[in-house]
Amino acid sequence: MILTMMATLAVAAEPIKIANIEALSGPFEQFGNQSRIGFELGMEYATKGTMKLLGRPVEIIVKDSQIKPAVGKQLLTEAYKDDKVDLAVGPTSSAVAMAMLPVAEEFKKILVVEPAVSDTITGKDSNRFVFKTSRNSSHDAIGNALVLARPGVSIATVAQDYTFGRTFVEKYKKAAEAKGAKVVIEEFLPVKTVDFTATAQRIIKAMKDIKGEKYLFLNWAGKGNPLKKFHAMKLDEKYGIKLTTGGNIIPALKGYKPFAGMEGSGYYYHTNPKNEINDWLVAEHKKRFKGMPPDFFHCGGFAAAMFVAKAIEKAGSTDTEKLIAAMEGLEWMTPKGKMIMRKEDHQALQSQFHFKLKVDPNVGWAIPELVKVQTIEDLNIPLTR
């Protein structure tokens, strides 16, 4: 009897191991580190500071994908096989996520994708072990189309030449043209591009003689600062081509200051949502990080942690099949509001925020002031498979 009780207690005390594989170096390191910190804060909030679920300590094992698909695949294999994690969360890059998908299926272990964005992650090449708490490209594309696209509007797009950029433009074009706008030219550039002169020349050639409203929509992640560089070329003054883009992390918003009044759609800005969870995140992040508010991917990592915690508690176990049953259709609260894990494709449905940029000389970045919450129903995100 005593031995049985001791064995039960020993099992109960075994840590719940979670691998968090993010880009902690390279061009996306800001995104990866934000997601990592957000996940830790979210797990702290979800466990009321105990860092325990089901009476078991939660152990987060952090790994750096270096934004390399082969490295991400290797690290996930290592996490499942050697570290014996119960599930994994990550990665930052969509290309790395695509390389990870078959590993989750091979080991029959859960992979919660956060913050990688591409719709293809939950598409035809995905599998039942993959759940995506991050928004997808359709959220960004449809959200921004609802803000900008209307009859008589002509648009050029500039995006990075990999899964994230190409999927976004595909979805953006479809959503914009459904609202009556026309995408005139699409430019796809290497991730490390720093010179946008030739791209600007091609856009000018394609659009200079078009009448009506004209926009250059930028979908860019990481370094390069194309917004600043296109602005320096005075496309608006010379050719009537206005620059526009979606929301971004605070370091990037510093470059948005010349664009007061510009409207777009974004995933998160800390003053946009109004709820108790976001209040806690904002207060705690400011307390711990020298007064700085949380950012895009702090919110994303936090949302992933809340999802994992609620699913484990609902399942009463870390058994994969029980977790799948708990995760499919799960509704949970996050700093940005309610999310729903759609059963059909394992994509989290969520709101976006229509913003208008305000410039305050006392704030070091442009402020995306809320115009309207774009609800789950407004966005009507299509199935990815």
C-alpha positions in Angstrom: 0.0 0.0 0.0 2.7 2.4 1.0 4.9 1.4 -2.0 1.9 2.0 -4.3 1.3 5.5 -2.8 5.0 6.3 -3.2 5.0 5.2 -6.8 1.9 7.4 -7.5 3.5 10.4 -5.9 6.7 9.9 -7.9 4.8 9.8 -11.2 2.8 12.9 -10.1 6.1 14.7 -9.3 7.7 14.0 -12.7 8.1 17.3 -14.5 6.1 18.2 -17.6 8.8 18.9 -20.1 8.1 21.4 -22.9 10.6 22.3 -25.6 10.5 25.9 -26.8 12.4 26.1 -30.1 12.8 29.7 -31.3 15.1 31.8 -33.4 17.3 33.2 -30.7 20.0 34.4 -33.1 20.0 35.8 -36.6 17.6 38.3 -38.3 14.5 37.0 -36.4 16.1 36.9 -32.9 13.9 39.8 -31.6 10.8 37.7 -32.6 12.1 34.5 -31.1 13.2 36.1 -27.8 9.9 37.9 -27.4 8.1 34.6 -28.0 10.3 32.8 -25.4 9.7 35.5 -22.8 6.0 35.6 -23.5 5.7 31.8 -23.2 7.4 31.9 -19.8 5.2 34.7 -18.6 2.1 33.0 -19.9 2.9 29.8 -18.1 3.5 31.7 -14.9 0.1 33.4 -15.3 -1.7 30.1 -16.2 -0.2 28.3 -13.2 -0.8 31.3 -10.8 2.9 31.6 -10.2 3.5 27.9 -9.2 4.9 26.7 -12.5 3.0 23.5 -11.9 0.3 21.7 -13.8 -1.5 18.6 -12.6 0.7 18.9 -9.5 3.8 18.5 -11.6 6.5 21.1 -12.1 6.7 22.6 -15.7 10.2 22.4 -17.2 10.8 24.6 -20.3 13.7 23.5 -22.4 14.8 26.4 -24.7 16.6 25.8 -28.0 17.8 28.1 -30.8 16.8 27.1 -34.3 19.1 29.8 -35.9 16.4 30.1 -38.5 17.8 27.0 -40.2 15.2 24.3 -41.2 17.7 21.5 -40.8 18.7 22.8 -37.4 15.1 23.1 -36.3 14.3 19.6 -37.5 17.3 18.3 -35.6 16.4 20.1 -32.4 12.9 18.9 -32.4 14.1 15.3 -32.9 16.5 15.8 -30.1 13.7 17.2 -27.9 11.4 14.3 -28.5 14.0 11.5 -28.5 16.6 12.6 -26.0 15.0 15.2 -23.8 11.8 13.2 -23.6 9.6 16.3 -23.8 5.9 15.9 -23.6 5.3 18.5 -26.3 7.1 21.2 -28.1 6.3 24.9 -28.9 7.8 26.9 -31.8 9.4 27.9 -34.1 9.8 31.5 -35.3 10.3 30.9 -39.0 7.7 29.3 -41.3 10.4 27.5 -43.3 11.7 26.0 -40.1 8.1 25.0 -39.1 7.6 23.2 -42.4 10.7 21.1 -41.7 9.4 20.2 -38.2 6.0 18.9 -39.3 7.1 15.4 -40.2 9.1 15.1 -36.9 5.9 15.6 -34.8 4.2 12.9 -36.9 7.1 10.5 -36.6 7.3 10.7 -32.8 3.5 11.1 -32.4 4.1 14.1 -30.2 2.3 17.5 -30.1 4.0 20.5 -31.8 2.3 23.8 -31.0 3.4 26.3 -33.7 4.1 29.8 -32.4 4.9 32.4 -33.8 5.5 31.1 -37.4 2.7 32.5 -39.6 2.3 30.8 -43.0 -1.0 29.1 -43.8 0.9 26.2 -45.3 1.9 25.0 -41.8 -1.6 23.8 -41.2 -2.1 22.9 -44.9 -2.0 19.7 -46.9 1.5 18.8 -45.6 0.5 19.1 -42.0 -0.7 16.3 -39.7 -2.9 15.7 -36.7 -0.1 16.4 -34.1 0.4 20.0 -35.2 -1.6 22.9 -33.6 -1.0 26.5 -34.5 -1.8 29.2 -32.0 -0.1 32.0 -34.0 -2.1 33.9 -36.5 -1.7 32.9 -40.2 -1.1 34.9 -43.3 -4.8 35.1 -44.0 -5.3 37.0 -40.7 -2.8 39.6 -41.8 -3.9 39.6 -45.4 -7.7 39.8 -44.8 -7.3 42.3 -42.0 -5.3 44.7 -44.1 -7.6 44.2 -47.1 -10.6 45.2 -44.9 -8.7 48.4 -44.1 -7.4 49.4 -47.5 -9.0 47.6 -50.5 -11.9 49.1 -52.4 -12.8 49.8 -56.0 -10.4 52.2 -57.7 -7.4 51.3 -55.5 -4.2 49.9 -57.2 -1.6 48.1 -55.1 2.0 47.0 -55.4 3.2 44.4 -52.9 6.8 43.8 -51.7 7.5 40.7 -49.6 10.3 38.4 -48.8 10.9 35.4 -51.1 10.1 32.5 -48.8 7.0 30.7 -47.5 5.9 33.6 -45.2 6.1 36.3 -47.9 4.7 34.3 -50.8 1.7 32.9 -48.8 0.9 36.3 -47.5 0.8 37.9 -51.0 -1.3 35.1 -52.4 -3.9 35.6 -49.6 -3.6 39.4 -49.7 -4.2 39.6 -53.4 -7.2 37.4 -53.2 -8.7 39.4 -50.3 -7.9 42.8 -51.8 -9.3 41.9 -55.3 -12.4 40.5 -53.7 -13.0 44.0 -52.2 -12.6 45.6 -55.6 -8.9 46.7 -55.5 -6.3 45.5 -58.1 -2.8 44.2 -57.3 -0.7 45.5 -60.2 2.8 44.2 -59.4 4.3 41.7 -56.9 7.9 41.9 -55.8 9.6 39.1 -53.9 13.1 39.8 -52.5 15.7 37.8 -50.5 15.3 38.0 -46.8 18.7 39.9 -46.4 17.9 42.5 -49.0 19.1 46.0 -48.1 19.0 47.8 -51.5 15.5 48.4 -52.8 16.3 50.7 -55.7 15.7 48.3 -58.5 12.4 47.1 -56.9 11.2 50.7 -56.6 12.1 51.3 -60.3 10.0 48.3 -61.4 7.0 49.5 -59.2 7.2 53.0 -60.6 7.3 51.8 -64.2 4.2 49.6 -63.5 2.2 52.2 -61.7 3.2 55.8 -62.6 0.5 56.2 -65.3 -2.3 54.6 -63.3 -5.1 56.9 -62.2 -6.8 56.8 -58.8 -5.4 55.7 -55.4 -2.1 53.9 -55.5 -0.4 52.0 -52.6 2.8 50.1 -52.1 2.0 47.5 -49.4 5.0 46.1 -47.5 5.0 42.7 -45.8 8.4 42.4 -44.3 9.9 40.6 -41.2 13.3 41.2 -39.7 16.0 43.6 -40.8 16.5 45.7 -43.9 14.0 48.6 -43.1 12.4 48.8 -46.6 9.7 51.2 -45.3 12.4 53.9 -44.5 14.2 53.3 -47.7 11.1 53.5 -49.9 10.0 56.6 -48.0 13.4 58.3 -48.8 12.6 57.7 -52.5 9.6 60.0 -52.2 7.2 57.7 -54.2 4.2 59.5 -52.9 5.4 63.0 -53.7 6.7 62.0 -57.2 4.3 59.4 -58.4 1.3 59.4 -56.0 2.2 55.9 -54.6 1.5 55.9 -50.9 3.4 53.5 -48.6 1.4 51.3 -46.2 1.9 48.2 -44.1 0.5 46.2 -41.3 1.3 46.2 -37.6 4.8 45.4 -36.3 7.0 45.1 -33.3 7.9 48.2 -31.3 11.5 48.4 -32.7 10.1 48.5 -36.2 7.4 51.1 -35.2 10.2 53.6 -34.6 10.5 53.7 -38.4 6.8 54.4 -38.7 7.0 57.9 -37.3 7.0 59.6 -40.7 3.6 57.9 -41.4 1.2 59.6 -39.0 -2.4 58.8 -40.1 -1.5 55.6 -41.9 -4.0 52.8 -41.3 -3.4 49.1 -41.2 -4.3 45.9 -39.4 -2.1 44.3 -36.8 -1.8 41.3 -34.6 -1.2 43.1 -31.3 -0.3 46.4 -29.7 -0.4 46.5 -25.9 -3.0 49.3 -25.6 -5.4 47.7 -28.2 -7.0 44.8 -26.2 -9.0 45.5 -23.0 -9.0 42.6 -20.6 -7.5 41.4 -17.3 -4.9 39.1 -18.9 -3.5 41.8 -21.0 -3.5 44.2 -18.0 -1.4 41.6 -16.1 1.0 41.1 -19.1 1.6 44.8 -19.6 2.1 45.5 -15.9 4.5 42.6 -15.4 6.5 43.2 -18.5 7.0 46.8 -17.6 8.0 45.9 -14.1 10.6 43.4 -15.3 11.9 45.1 -18.4 12.7 48.7 -17.4 9.3 50.1 -18.2 9.0 48.7 -21.7 5.6 47.3 -22.7 5.1 43.8 -24.1 5.2 43.4 -27.9 3.7 41.3 -30.7 5.4 38.1 -29.9 5.3 38.4 -26.1 1.6 38.2 -26.6 2.0 35.3 -29.0 4.2 33.3 -26.7 1.8 34.0 -23.8 -1.2 32.8 -25.8 0.6 29.6 -26.6 1.4 29.0 -23.0 -2.3 29.6 -22.0 -3.3 27.1 -24.7 -0.9 24.4 -23.6 -1.8 24.9 -19.9 -5.6 24.8 -20.5 -5.3 21.7 -22.8 -3.2 19.8 -20.2 -5.6 20.6 -17.4 -8.6 19.7 -19.6 -6.9 16.4 -20.7 -5.8 15.7 -17.1 -2.7 14.2 -18.7 0.2 14.8 -21.1 -0.8 11.8 -23.1 -0.8 12.8 -26.8 -4.1 11.4 -27.8 -5.8 12.9 -24.7 -4.2 16.3 -25.6 -5.4 16.1 -29.2 -8.9 15.5 -28.0 -8.6 18.4 -25.5 -7.0 20.8 -28.0 -9.4 20.4 -30.9 -12.1 23.0 -30.7 -10.6 24.5 -27.5 -11.6 28.0 -26.6 -9.3 30.0 -24.4 -8.5 33.5 -23.3 -5.3 35.4 -24.2 -3.9 38.9 -23.9 -5.6 39.8 -27.2 -8.9 38.2 -26.3 -10.6 34.9 -27.1 -9.0 32.3 -29.4 -10.6 29.2 -30.8 -8.6 26.2 -32.0 -10.5 25.2 -35.2 -10.9 21.4 -35.2 -10.8 21.0 -39.0 -7.2 22.4 -39.6 -5.8 23.1 -36.1 -5.5 26.8 -36.8 -6.3 29.2 -34.0 -9.0 31.7 -34.9 -8.5 35.2 -33.4 -9.1 38.9 -33.7 -6.9 41.5 -35.4 -6.8 45.2 -34.7 -7.5 48.0 -37.3 -5.2 50.8 -36.3 -4.4 54.4 -37.3 -0.9 55.7 -36.6 -0.5 58.5 -34.1 2.8 60.2 -33.5 3.6 61.5 -30.0 6.9 63.4 -29.6 7.2 61.9 -26.1 7.0 58.3 -27.4 9.9 56.8 -29.3 7.8 55.0 -31.9 4.5 55.5 -33.8 1.5 54.4 -31.8 -1.1 52.1 -33.6 -4.2 53.6 -32.1 -7.2 51.3 -32.2 -9.8 52.1 -34.8 -11.8 48.8 -34.6 -11.4 45.3 -33.3 -11.6 43.0 -36.4 -13.4 40.0 -34.8 -13.1 36.3 -35.7 -16.4 36.7 -37.5 -15.2 39.8 -39.5 -12.1 38.0 -40.7 -13.8 34.7 -41.7 -10.5 32.9 -42.1 -10.7 30.1 -44.8 -9.7 26.6 -44.0 -6.1 25.8 -44.8 -6.9 22.1 -45.7 
